[in-house]
Amino acid sequence: MTNPYTRNSNEKLLERIKEKRSELINLAAHQGLTSNNVVNCSQELDSLIYQILLVNKNGRRNEMLELSKMDGIHG
């Protein structure tokens, strides 16, 4: 049985990751890949991804597959 806390945490983190990813794409398109804003946003996205990995460290759910399906960018 899936832990409701884990599921809720995953859903919230996935939504934040999706939003941060869109922000990163927009910043990179307008400011270039070497912009400080882009680098900071990328680091924030990395942190969110790391958080979801920690939430899922026991292997109960692998939400990272959803990330790879999000808009075709990763696969």
RORO-301791 format. One record per atom (N, C-alpha, C, O): chain; atom name; x, y, z. Coordinates in pm, 1 decimal. Example, Ala and Ser with C-alpha at 12.3 -4.5 7.8 and 13.67 -1.06 7.14 Angstrom:
<sites>
 chain atom        x        y        z
     A    N   1319.0   -569.0    780.0
     A   CA   1230.0   -450.0    780.0
     A    C   1320.0   -330.0    780.0
     A    O   1423.6   -331.9    846.5
     A    N   1285.0   -225.0    708.0
     A   CA   1367.0   -106.0    714.0
     A    C   1290.0      3.0    787.0
     A    O   1340.9    113.8    803.9
</sites>
This chain:
<sites>
 chain atom        x        y        z
     A    N     83.9   -118.3      0.0
     A   CA      0.0      0.0      0.0
     A    C     88.7    125.0      0.0
     A    O    187.6    131.5     73.1
     A    N     53.4    222.3    -80.9
     A   CA    131.1    345.5    -92.8
     A    C    102.1    437.4     24.8
     A    O    -13.5    458.1     61.8
     A    N    204.9    490.6     81.4
     A   CA    193.5    585.1    190.6
     A    C    131.1    714.4    137.3
     A    O    184.3    774.0     43.7
     A    N     17.3    759.2    196.4
     A   CA    -47.8    882.6    146.8
     A    C     43.0   1004.4    156.9
     A    O     36.8   1093.5     72.2
     A    N    127.1   1008.7    259.7
     A   CA    219.8   1121.1    274.0
     A    C    316.1   1124.6    156.3
     A    O    342.9   1230.6     99.7
     A    N    367.7   1008.2    120.2
     A   CA    460.9   1000.0      8.0
     A    C    392.9   1042.0   -120.9
     A    O    449.9   1117.5   -199.7
     A    N    271.3    993.6   -143.1
     A   CA    198.7   1028.0   -265.3
     A    C    173.4   1178.1   -271.8
     A    O    194.5   1240.3   -375.9
     A    N    128.5   1236.4   -161.6
     A   CA    100.8   1379.9   -156.5
     A    C    229.1   1460.0   -177.5
     A    O    229.8   1559.2   -250.4
     A    N    336.9   1416.7   -113.8
     A   CA    465.6   1484.5   -131.0
     A    C    511.4   1477.4   -275.5
     A    O    559.3   1576.2   -331.3
     A    N    496.5   1360.5   -335.8
     A   CA    535.3   1343.7   -475.9
     A    C    455.5   1436.1   -566.0
     A    O    511.8   1501.2   -654.1
     A    N    324.6   1442.1   -544.7
     A   CA    239.9   1526.0   -629.6
     A    C    279.7   1672.4   -618.5
     A    O    289.4   1742.4   -719.3
     A    N    302.7   1718.5   -496.5
     A   CA    342.6   1858.0   -476.5
     A    C    479.6   1885.4   -538.2
     A    O    499.8   1986.9   -604.8
     A    N    572.7   1794.0   -515.1
     A   CA    706.5   1812.2   -571.4
     A    C    704.1   1807.7   -723.2
     A    O    771.8   1886.9   -788.8
     A    N    627.0   1715.9   -779.6
     A   CA    618.6   1708.5   -925.8
     A    C    560.9   1836.3   -984.9
     A    O    605.8   1882.0  -1090.1
     A    N    462.3   1894.0   -918.4
     A   CA    405.2   2019.9   -966.5
     A    C    509.2   2131.5   -957.9
     A    O    522.5   2211.2  -1050.8
     A    N    582.3   2137.6   -847.7
     A   CA    687.0   2239.9   -833.6
     A    C    797.5   2219.7   -936.3
     A    O    850.4   2316.5   -990.9
     A    N    832.7   2093.4   -962.9
     A   CA    935.0   2063.2  -1063.2
     A    C    887.5   2107.3  -1201.0
     A    O    963.2   2167.5  -1277.1
     A    N    763.6   2077.5  -1232.5
     A   CA    707.9   2115.6  -1362.7
     A    C    711.6   2267.9  -1380.6
     A    O    750.3   2317.9  -1486.2
     A    N    671.2   2340.4  -1276.4
     A   CA    671.8   2486.8  -1282.3
     A    C    814.7   2541.6  -1294.9
     A    O    840.4   2631.8  -1374.6
     A    N    906.0   2486.8  -1216.2
     A   CA   1044.9   2534.3  -1219.0
     A    C   1109.2   2504.1  -1353.2
     A    O   1189.1   2582.5  -1404.5
     A    N   1073.5   2390.1  -1408.9
     A   CA   1127.7   2351.1  -1539.0
     A    C   1082.3   2447.5  -1648.9
     A    O   1161.1   2487.4  -1734.6
     A    N    955.2   2483.6  -1645.0
     A   CA    903.3   2581.8  -1741.1
     A    C    972.9   2716.0  -1723.9
     A    O   1009.4   2781.5  -1821.5
     A    N    990.5   2755.6  -1599.1
     A   CA   1060.6   2881.1  -1571.1
     A    C   1202.6   2876.8  -1626.9
     A    O   1248.7   2973.3  -1687.8
     A    N   1271.1   2765.7  -1606.2
     A   CA   1407.8   2750.6  -1655.0
     A    C   1413.7   2759.1  -1807.0
     A    O   1500.6   2826.7  -1862.2
     A    N   1323.2   2691.9  -1873.8
     A   CA   1320.1   2693.8  -2020.5
     A    C   1297.7   2836.0  -2071.4
     A    O   1364.2   2880.0  -2165.1
     A    N   1203.9   2907.7  -2009.4
     A   CA   1175.8   3045.7  -2050.6
     A    C   1294.7   3137.8  -2024.1
     A    O   1330.7   3219.5  -2108.8
     A    N   1355.0   3124.4  -1906.8
     A   CA   1472.1   3207.1  -1876.2
     A    C   1585.6   3180.8  -1974.3
     A    O   1647.7   3274.4  -2024.7
     A    N   1612.1   3054.4  -2000.9
     A   CA   1721.2   3019.2  -2092.3
     A    C   1695.0   3073.1  -2232.4
     A    O   1787.4   3118.2  -2300.1
     A    N   1570.0   3068.7  -2275.7
     A   CA   1535.4   3117.4  -2409.2
     A    C   1554.9   3268.2  -2420.9
     A    O   1592.4   3318.3  -2526.9
     A    N   1529.6   3340.4  -2312.0
     A   CA   1537.0   3486.3  -2317.1
     A    C   1670.3   3544.1  -2269.3
     A    O   1709.2   3652.9  -2311.7
     A    N   1740.1   3472.3  -2181.7
     A   CA   1861.4   3528.4  -2122.3
     A    C   1988.6   3452.9  -2158.8
     A    O   2098.7   3500.7  -2131.5
     A    N   1974.9   3337.6  -2219.1
     A   CA   2092.6   3257.6  -2252.8
     A    C   2129.0   3161.8  -2140.5
     A    O   2093.6   3182.7  -2024.4
     A    N   2200.0   3056.9  -2177.4
     A   CA   2230.3   2950.1  -2082.3
     A    C   2328.2   2989.8  -1972.7
     A    O   2332.8   2924.9  -1868.2
     A    N   2406.0   3094.6  -1994.3
     A   CA   2506.6   3132.8  -1895.1
     A    C   2460.0   3244.1  -1801.3
     A    O   2536.8   3290.0  -1716.8
     A    N   2336.3   3287.0  -1815.6
     A   CA   2281.5   3390.5  -1728.1
     A    C   2279.9   3342.2  -1582.9
     A    O   2251.1   3225.6  -1555.7
     A    N   2311.1   3432.6  -1490.6
     A   CA   2305.4   3397.5  -1348.1
     A    C   2166.2   3351.1  -1307.5
     A    O   2152.2   3259.1  -1226.9
     A    N   2063.5   3414.1  -1362.7
     A   CA   1926.3   3373.2  -1332.2
     A    C   1899.7   3230.5  -1377.6
     A    O   1832.8   3154.2  -1307.8
     A    N   1951.4   3194.5  -1493.6
     A   CA   1933.2   3059.1  -1546.9
     A    C   2007.5   2958.3  -1459.5
     A    O   1954.0   2852.5  -1426.4
     A    N   2129.4   2991.4  -1423.1
     A   CA   2208.7   2901.0  -1338.5
     A    C   2140.2   2881.1  -1203.3
     A    O   2130.9   2768.5  -1154.6
     A    N   2092.4   2989.2  -1143.0
     A   CA   2022.9   2978.8  -1014.0
     A    C   1896.0   2895.4  -1025.4
     A    O   1868.7   2811.2   -939.9
     A    N   1819.4   2918.4  -1129.7
     A   CA   1696.3   2843.1  -1151.3
     A    C   1727.5   2694.8  -1172.2
     A    O   1656.1   2608.2  -1121.6
     A    N   1832.5   2666.5  -1245.8
     A   CA   1873.9   2528.3  -1269.3
     A    C   1912.1   2459.7  -1138.2
     A    O   1879.5   2343.0  -1116.5
     A    N   1980.4   2532.2  -1052.2
     A   CA   2018.2   2476.4   -922.1
     A    C   1895.0   2450.7   -835.4
     A    O   1889.4   2351.6   -762.6
     A    N   1797.0   2539.8   -843.4
     A   CA   1672.5   2519.1   -770.0
     A    C   1599.4   2395.1   -821.9
     A    O   1545.0   2317.1   -743.7
     A    N   1598.6   2377.6   -953.0
     A   CA   1537.2   2259.0  -1012.6
     A    C   1610.7   2133.1   -967.7
     A    O   1547.6   2033.2   -933.2
     A    N   1742.6   2137.5   -968.2
     A   CA   1821.7   2023.8   -919.8
     A    C   1782.9   1987.2   -776.7
     A    O   1768.9   1869.5   -743.3
     A    N   1765.8   2088.0   -694.0
     A   CA   1729.4   2065.3   -554.3
     A    C   1592.3   1997.9   -542.6
     A    O   1574.3   1906.5   -462.1
     A    N   1497.0   2042.9   -622.4
     A   CA   1363.6   1981.1   -620.8
     A    C   1369.8   1835.6   -666.4
     A    O   1304.6   1748.7   -608.4
     A    N   1447.7   1810.1   -769.5
     A   CA   1462.3   1672.8   -818.9
     A    C   1527.5   1586.2   -711.6
     A    O   1487.4   1471.5   -691.6
     A    N   1626.6   1639.6   -643.4
     A   CA   1691.2   1565.4   -535.5
     A    C   1590.8   1534.9   -424.2
     A    O   1591.0   1425.3   -368.1
     A    N   1505.7   1631.7   -392.7
     A   CA   1404.7   1610.6   -289.0
     A    C   1311.5   1495.6   -324.3
     A    O   1279.1   1413.6   -238.4
     A    N   1268.3   1488.9   -449.1
     A   CA   1178.0   1380.5   -487.2
     A    C   1250.7   1246.4   -483.5
     A    O   1190.2   1143.9   -452.0
     A    N   1377.5   1246.6   -514.8
     A   CA   1455.0   1122.8   -503.0
     A    C   1461.4   1077.3   -357.4
     A    O   1452.4    957.7   -329.5
     A    N   1476.5   1170.5   -265.6
     A   CA   1478.2   1135.6   -123.6
     A    C   1343.5   1081.0    -77.8
     A    O   1337.8    983.2     -3.2
     A    N   1235.6   1144.2   -122.3
     A   CA   1101.8   1097.5    -85.8
     A    C   1080.9    954.9   -134.4
     A    O   1014.4    875.3    -68.1
     A    N   1137.0    923.0   -249.0
     A   CA   1116.4    791.9   -310.9
     A    C   1231.3    694.6   -287.4
     A    O   1237.9    590.7   -353.1
     A    N   1320.5    725.6   -196.7
     A   CA   1442.5    646.2   -182.8
     A    C   1416.4    499.1   -152.9
     A    O   1502.0    415.5   -181.6
     A    N   1303.4    465.7    -97.5
     A   CA   1273.8    325.9    -67.6
     A    C   1218.6    251.1   -188.1
     A    O   1187.0    132.5   -178.7
     A    N   1207.3    318.2   -298.7
     A   CA   1165.0    253.1   -422.6
     A    C   1017.0    222.5   -430.6
     A    O    975.2    144.4   -516.2
     A    N    935.2    282.6   -342.6
     A   CA    792.0    254.4   -346.7
     A    C    725.9    310.8   -471.7
     A    O    635.2    250.2   -528.7
     A    N    772.4    426.6   -512.6
     A   CA    715.7    490.1   -632.2
     A    C    829.6    549.9   -711.9
     A    O    926.0    601.3   -655.2
     A    N    818.5    543.3   -840.7
     A   CA    923.3    602.1   -924.0
     A    C    861.9    710.3  -1011.1
     A    O    837.7    690.1  -1130.2
     A    N    837.1    825.2   -950.1
     A   CA    775.4    936.5  -1020.9
     A    C    869.8    998.6  -1123.9
     A    O    825.7   1076.4  -1208.5
     A    N    997.1    965.9  -1118.1
     A   CA   1090.0   1022.4  -1214.8
     A    C   1053.4    982.6  -1357.2
     A    O   1087.0   1053.9  -1451.7
     A    N    985.0    869.5  -1373.9
     A   CA    940.6    831.2  -1507.5
     A    C    842.6    933.5  -1563.1
     A    O    842.0    961.6  -1683.0
     A    N    759.0    989.6  -1474.2
     A   CA    665.3   1092.4  -1518.7
     A    C    740.1   1213.8  -1572.2
     A    O    698.3   1274.8  -1670.7
     A    N    850.1   1248.3  -1507.5
     A   CA    928.6   1363.3  -1553.5
     A    C    978.2   1342.3  -1695.9
     A    O    979.8   1435.3  -1776.5
     A    N   1018.1   1220.6  -1725.6
     A   CA   1072.3   1194.2  -1858.9
     A    C    965.0   1200.1  -1966.5
     A    O    995.9   1212.5  -2085.0
     A    N    838.2   1191.3  -1925.0
     A   CA    728.0   1194.0  -2021.4
     A    C    668.0   1333.3  -2035.5
     A    O    586.3   1355.9  -2124.7
     A    N    706.8   1427.3  -1949.2
     A   CA    640.2   1557.3  -1941.2
     A    C    633.8   1631.8  -2072.4
     A    O    520.8   1678.9  -2085.4
     A    N    697.5   1654.9  -2155.1
     A   CA    671.2   1727.8  -2277.8
     A    C    765.8   1682.0  -2385.1
     A    O    795.1   1755.0  -2479.8
     A    N    812.8   1561.9  -2369.9
     A   CA    897.0   1505.6  -2472.7
     A    C   1040.6   1553.5  -2469.9
     A    O   1120.6   1509.8  -2552.6
     A    N   1076.3   1641.4  -2378.2
     A   CA   1212.5   1694.2  -2377.1
     A    C   1312.5   1585.9  -2338.2
     A    O   1423.6   1583.4  -2391.2
     A    N   1275.6   1497.2  -2247.5
     A   CA   1369.2   1394.5  -2201.0
     A    C   1346.3   1259.2  -2264.6
     A    O   1404.6   1161.1  -2218.4
     A    N   1268.6   1248.9  -2363.0
     A   CA   1254.7   1116.1  -2418.8
     A    C   1153.5   1100.4  -2516.2
     A    O   1134.9    990.7  -2568.8
</sites>
